[in-house]
C-alpha cells in the first residue's frame, strides 16, 4: 500500500471507531478527521471545504427547511387528525400511524415526520388506554422505511445519487428509488403492523397524568410563608443558598391572585406568599423546619400552582442536536434563562430519582417542564426538543391558505426536479424561499430548521471519501472483496453488500455509512464486471435500514425515552425486520436494476 492509501484508510478508520464509540459528537469527529487528512496531505488544502458546497449538503438542508414549513403550515397535522377514526382497533392504530409516517418520510425529513406524529401517537395511546410502547417503535420504523421511497426521503439516497453522478456522469433521479423502496417499505410495514409490535416489551404504562407518571406528588409541595417565617424579606435568589443543602429548589410563586410559574428571583417574599418547592424525599421536612414555613395539605381545596389555568406541564424529548444535549441541569439554567421549570427527567422510561442539578442530558431523555403555555411551546422549540403533546392546527394569516401553499410549493419543486427543469438542490431551495416570502416560515426559521451537525458531518466526510477513492484504497479493498466473491453468484455478492451496509449503519450514522460504502460497492461491481446500479441501490437500502439499536438512527433514539425502551429491546423487532428486508430487497433490486 502507498502512503496515501495507508494515511487515508487510517484517518477514516479512526473516525469510524470514534463514531461507533459515541462519546464525541459525530460532527466534531468528522471535522477532526478532515483536519487530520489535510495535515497528512491526503486532502488538498484548497479542497478542504468543497464538501460544504456539495449538492448533497444543500439538498439535505433544503429538505429540512421544507419539512419545517409543512409542519408550520398545518398540512401534516391535517393528515394526522384524519387518522383519529382508525385508533379504535389496535392493528389499525399501529398500521395507520406507521403508514402515514412512511408516506410523509418519503417526501420530507424522516426525523421531522416523526416529530409531527409522535405527539399524536402519545395522545392517541392515552385516549385508547394503550401503552405508548406499542406505538412509538413501529412509528419510528415506519418513518425510516418511508425514507426509501424517493431521492429526498433520507440523506443516504441523496449521497448515493450524487456519487453516481460523479462516478458515472448521471445521478439517480427523484423516483428512481421508488420501485425497490416501495416493495421494501410495504413488506416492512406489513411485518411491523401484523407481527412486529407483538415482539415489543411493554416498558411504559398506559399514559395518564404527567405529574403522576413521574411520581411528582412525592417531590413537589406547596408551602405558605407564615407570620414570623425566616423567609420574609428574602429574595428567591438569596433563599436558594439557604435551602440548597437540603436538595430543595423554589420553582414557583403564588401571591394573591397572581401566579408566577417561574418565581422571580429578585422578588422579596411576603407573608402569605405560597411557594412551590421541589424537594428530595428527606429534604421537605428539613426546609419547613429551617424556614418556619407551613406545609399546605395536598388534599385541601386550593389554587395549585402546578395546575393553575395559565400553567402547563409538558413532556418533551431531547433531540441529538438539542442545546441541552450533554449539558448538566445546572449549566442549562432553564429557570433563569427561559422562565420554565424542569420538574423531572426520565431516561429509558425510568424517572431520575437523584439530584437534578448534576444530571447530564442525553438524546432521548424525556423532560417534564412547567411554564406558561405559549412561552413553554416556544422554549421547547428553542431548546431543540420535541414536545409529546399535540399542539393543534396552526393558522396562516387567519386563513386556510397555509397548507395549500406549502404543499403547492413543495410539489412544484418536486415536479421541476423530476422533469429535469432544475437540479433538485436548486428547486428545493427555491421552494424554501417561497415559503419565507409568503409568510409560512420566518427568515430565522430557515436557520433554526437546519440540523447543522448533519451538514457538518457531510461537508467534512465528502472530501475524505474522495481522498480515499483518489488514493486507490477503495479500489484495493474492492478488488480484495471481488477475489473473495469471484466464485459466488451475483445475488450472493449483492446480499453481502446489503448486509454489511446494514450492519455498519446499525452502529454509525447512516449518512457516514453511505459516504463510505457507495464507492466501495461501485468498485466491487466494476471489479466483477457488473452494473454498479444494483450495488448502489443495495447501499441506499442498507444505509437507511438501521433497526437493531437505538443509536443506528436518530428516530430510534428519539422514541427510546417516551416508549420506555431499553437498548436490547430494539433487536427483538429489528432483527426479523432486517431479515425480511434482505429477503425482499435482493430480488427487487435484481428485477428493477439488472446486473
Residue, then its C-alpha position, 0 to 999 in steps of 0.5 A: x500500500x502507498x502512503x496515501x492509501x495507508x494515511x487515508x484508510x487510517x484517518x477514516x478508520x479512526x473516525x469510524x471507531x470514534x463514531x461507533x464509540x459515541x462519546x464525541x459528537x459525530x460532527x466534531x469527529x468528522x471535522x477532526x478527521x478532515x483536519x487530520x487528512x489535510x495535515x497528512x496531505x491526503x486532502x488538498x488544502x484548497x479542497x478542504x471545504x468543497x464538501x460544504x458546497x456539495x449538492x448533497x449538503x444543500x439538498x439535505x438542508x433544503x429538505x429540512x427547511x421544507x419539512x419545517x414549513x409543512x409542519x408550520x403550515x398545518x398540512x401534516x397535522x391535517x393528515x394526522x387528525x384524519x387518522x383519529x377514526x382508525x385508533x379504535x382497533x389496535x392493528x389499525x392504530x399501529x398500521x395507520x400511524x406507521x403508514x402515514x409516517x412512511x408516506x410523509x418520510x418519503x417526501x420530507x425529513x424522516x426525523x421531522x415526520x416523526x416529530x409531527x406524529x409522535x405527539x399524536x401517537x402519545x395522545x392517541x395511546x392515552x385516549x385508547x388506554x394503550x401503552x405508548x410502547x406499542x406505538x412509538x417503535x413501529x412509528x419510528x420504523x415506519x418513518x425510516x422505511x418511508x425514507x426509501x421511497x424517493x431521492x429526498x426521503x433520507x440523506x443516504x439516497x441523496x449521497x448515493x445519487x450524487x456519487x453516481x453522478x460523479x462516478x458515472x456522469x448521471x445521478x439517480x433521479x427523484x423516483x428512481x428509488x421508488x420501485x425497490x423502496x416501495x416493495x421494501x417499505x410495504x413488506x416492512x410495514x406489513x411485518x411491523x403492523x401484523x407481527x412486529x409490535x407483538x415482539x415489543x416489551x411493554x416498558x411504559x404504562x398506559x399514559x395518564x397524568x404527567x405529574x403522576x407518571x413521574x411520581x411528582x406528588x412525592x417531590x413537589x409541595x406547596x408551602x405558605x410563608x407564615x407570620x414570623x417565617x425566616x423567609x420574609x424579606x428574602x429574595x428567591x435568589x438569596x433563599x436558594x443558598x439557604x435551602x440548597x443543602x437540603x436538595x430543595x429548589x423554589x420553582x414557583x410563586x403564588x401571591x394573591x391572585x397572581x401566579x408566577x410559574x417561574x418565581x422571580x428571583x429578585x422578588x422579596x417574599x411576603x407573608x402569605x406568599x405560597x411557594x412551590x418547592x421541589x424537594x428530595x424525599x428527606x429534604x421537605x421536612x428539613x426546609x419547613x423546619x429551617x424556614x418556619x414555613x407551613x406545609x399546605x395539605x395536598x388534599x385541601x381545596x386550593x389554587x395549585x400552582x402546578x395546575x393553575x389555568x395559565x400553567x402547563x406541564x409538558x413532556x418533551x424529548x431531547x433531540x441529538x442536536x438539542x442545546x441541552x444535549x450533554x449539558x448538566x441541569x445546572x449549566x442549562x439554567x432553564x429557570x433563569x434563562x427561559x422562565x420554565x421549570x424542569x420538574x423531572x427527567x426520565x431516561x429509558x422510561x425510568x424517572x431520575x430519582x437523584x439530584x437534578x442539578x448534576x444530571x447530564x442530558x442525553x438524546x432521548x431523555x424525556x423532560x417534564x417542564x412547567x411554564x406558561x403555555x405559549x412561552x413553554x411551546x416556544x422554549x421547547x422549540x428553542x431548546x431543540x426538543x420535541x414536545x409529546x403533546x399535540x399542539x393543534x392546527x396552526x393558522x396562516x394569516x387567519x386563513x386556510x391558505x397555509x397548507x395549500x401553499x406549502x404543499x403547492x410549493x413543495x410539489x412544484x419543486x418536486x415536479x421541476x426536479x423530476x422533469x429535469x427543469x432544475x437540479x433538485x438542490x436548486x428547486x428545493x431551495x427555491x421552494x424554501x424561499x417561497x415559503x419565507x416570502x409568503x409568510x409560512x416560515x420566518x427568515x430565522x426559521x430557515x436557520x433554526x430548521x437546519x440540523x447543522x451537525x448533519x451538514x457538518x458531518x457531510x461537508x467534512x466526510x465528502x472530501x475524505x471519501x474522495x481522498x480515499x477513492x483518489x488514493x486507490x484504497x477503495x479500489x484495493x479493498x474492492x478488488x480484495x472483496x471481488x477475489x473473495x466473491x469471484x466464485x459466488x453468484x451475483x445475488x450472493x455478492x449483492x446480499x453481502x453488500x446489503x448486509x454489511x451496509x446494514x450492519x455498519x449503519x446499525x452502529x454509525x450514522x447512516x449518512x457516514x455509512x453511505x459516504x463510505x460504502x457507495x464507492x466501495x460497492x461501485x468498485x466491487x461491481x466494476x471489479x466483477x464486471x457488473x452494473x454498479x446500479x444494483x450495488x448502489x441501490x443495495x447501499x441506499x437500502x442498507x444505509x437507511x435500514x438501521x433497526x437493531x439499536x437505538x443509536x443506528x438512527x436518530x428516530x430510534x433514539x428519539x422514541x427510546x425515552x417516551x416508549x420506555x425502551x431499553x437498548x436490547x429491546x430494539x433487536x427483538x423487532x429489528x432483527x426479523x425486520x432486517x431479515x425480511x428486508x434482505x429477503x425482499x430487497x435482493x430480488x427487487x433490486x435484481x428485477x428493477x436494476x439488472x446486473 
